[in-house]
Amino acid sequence: MGRMRMGPLGDPSYLREYEWDETGRTAISLIIVSFNNYSATAIQFGFVENEELVMSKTYGESYGCSKRVIRLNHETEFVTGISGEMDNDSYISSLTFHTNLRAHQAFHLKTNVGEKACPPLKIEFHSGILDRNEFDGFFGYYNAYRLITINFYARHILRGVNRIKYEE
């Protein structure tokens, strides 16, 4: 069965220097999000593999930033979506992870919206995932200063369906 790309949250055209990819790693126990007064600056994941906690690289800049650790019960809880906001500079100013059990808000910055400024752009990606095997991992872009995008893949499992056919 094919994968469906969910995202991006963030602006993929903004100075993306590095790509990060944790697809295929799905038994997530920890999500660590770093942020400052302006945006998400970094993300790191903790995966359970062979009964060990394996920490991913830190994608982005986390030094001198606030951090929020989100703990998931990797045995019963799995990601089903993400949501957040982008400010006028296309920075990720809010990030929430949705699971089959609850929503985990990593951070939410209050932006000062002046008279002529636009309010933050709210974006939600709810995948319809019903089984942990349908989540296929996170990926995105970052640079030396911040997390640029976050996306994930969903692999929907439908009984009696072997492939996806797209009409032209």
C-alpha positions in Angstrom: 0.0 0.0 0.0 1.3 3.4 -0.9 2.1 6.3 1.5 0.3 9.6 1.9 2.4 12.6 2.7 0.9 14.7 5.5 2.3 18.2 5.7 4.3 20.4 5.7 3.8 22.4 8.8 6.2 25.3 8.1 7.4 26.9 4.9 9.5 24.5 2.7 10.7 27.4 0.6 12.4 29.2 3.5 16.2 28.8 3.7 16.2 25.1 4.2 19.8 23.9 4.5 19.4 20.4 5.8 16.9 17.6 5.4 16.0 15.3 8.3 14.3 11.9 7.9 13.0 9.5 10.6 10.6 7.6 8.4 10.3 4.0 9.2 11.0 4.6 12.9 7.6 4.5 14.5 7.8 3.3 18.1 8.2 6.8 19.5 8.6 7.2 23.3 9.9 10.8 23.5 9.6 13.9 21.4 11.8 16.8 22.5 11.0 20.2 21.0 13.2 23.2 21.5 11.9 26.8 20.9 12.7 30.4 21.6 10.6 33.6 21.6 10.1 33.4 17.8 9.8 29.8 16.6 10.6 26.1 17.0 14.3 25.7 16.8 14.9 22.0 17.0 13.4 18.6 17.3 14.7 15.2 18.6 13.0 11.8 19.0 13.4 8.9 21.3 12.5 5.5 19.7 12.2 2.1 21.4 14.2 -0.4 19.4 15.1 -3.9 20.7 14.0 -2.9 24.2 16.4 0.1 24.2 15.7 3.8 24.1 17.5 5.1 21.0 17.8 8.9 20.7 17.8 10.5 17.2 20.1 13.3 16.2 18.9 16.8 17.2 17.6 18.5 14.1 18.2 22.3 14.5 19.6 24.5 17.2 18.7 23.6 20.8 21.4 25.5 22.8 20.1 28.2 25.0 16.5 27.5 24.1 13.4 26.3 26.0 12.6 22.6 25.7 9.4 20.6 26.1 9.6 16.8 26.4 6.5 14.9 25.3 6.3 11.3 26.5 4.3 8.8 24.6 3.5 5.3 25.8 5.1 3.5 22.9 3.2 0.3 23.6 -0.3 1.8 23.3 0.0 5.3 21.9 0.8 6.3 18.3 0.9 9.5 16.3 -2.2 10.3 14.2 -1.6 13.9 13.3 0.1 17.3 13.8 -1.2 20.8 14.0 0.3 24.2 14.6 0.6 27.8 13.5 3.0 29.8 11.4 3.6 33.5 12.0 4.0 36.2 9.4 7.6 35.2 8.8 6.5 31.6 8.1 8.2 30.4 11.4 6.5 27.5 13.2 5.1 29.4 16.2 2.9 26.6 17.6 3.2 22.8 17.5 0.9 20.0 18.7 1.2 16.3 18.2 -2.0 14.3 18.0 -2.2 10.6 19.1 -4.8 8.0 19.3 -5.2 8.9 23.0 -4.8 12.7 23.2 -3.2 15.9 22.0 0.3 16.9 23.2 1.0 20.6 22.8 4.8 21.1 22.5 4.6 24.9 22.6 2.4 27.8 21.6 3.9 31.3 21.2 1.8 34.3 21.7 2.4 36.6 18.7 1.8 40.3 18.9 -0.4 41.0 15.9 -0.3 44.6 15.0 -3.0 46.5 13.2 -1.6 45.7 9.7 -0.2 42.2 10.5 -2.0 39.0 9.7 -2.9 36.6 12.4 -0.9 33.3 12.5 -1.8 30.8 9.9 -3.3 27.7 11.5 -2.6 24.3 9.9 -3.8 20.9 10.8 -2.9 17.4 9.4 -5.2 14.7 10.8 -4.5 11.5 8.9 -7.3 9.2 9.8 -4.8 6.7 11.1 -6.5 3.9 13.1 -3.7 1.4 13.6 -0.1 2.0 14.8 1.2 0.3 11.6 -0.3 3.1 9.5 2.1 5.8 10.9 5.3 5.7 8.9 7.5 8.4 10.6 8.4 12.1 10.5 10.6 14.1 8.2 11.3 17.7 7.3 13.9 20.5 7.0 15.9 22.6 9.3 18.7 25.2 9.2 21.3 26.5 11.7 18.7 28.6 13.5 15.3 26.8 13.4 13.1 23.9 12.5 11.8 24.8 9.0 9.2 22.0 8.4 7.7 18.9 9.9 5.8 16.3 7.9 4.8 12.7 8.3 3.8 9.7 6.2 0.6 7.7 6.7 0.3 4.3 5.2 -3.4 3.4 5.3 -4.2 -0.2 5.6 -7.5 -1.1 4.0 -8.7 -4.7 4.0 -9.1 -6.2 0.6 -7.1 -3.4 -1.1 -3.6 -4.2 -2.4 -2.6 -1.0 -4.1 -3.7 2.6 -4.8 -4.8 3.6 -8.3 -4.8 7.3 -9.2 -7.1 8.6 -11.9 -5.6 10.9 -14.5 
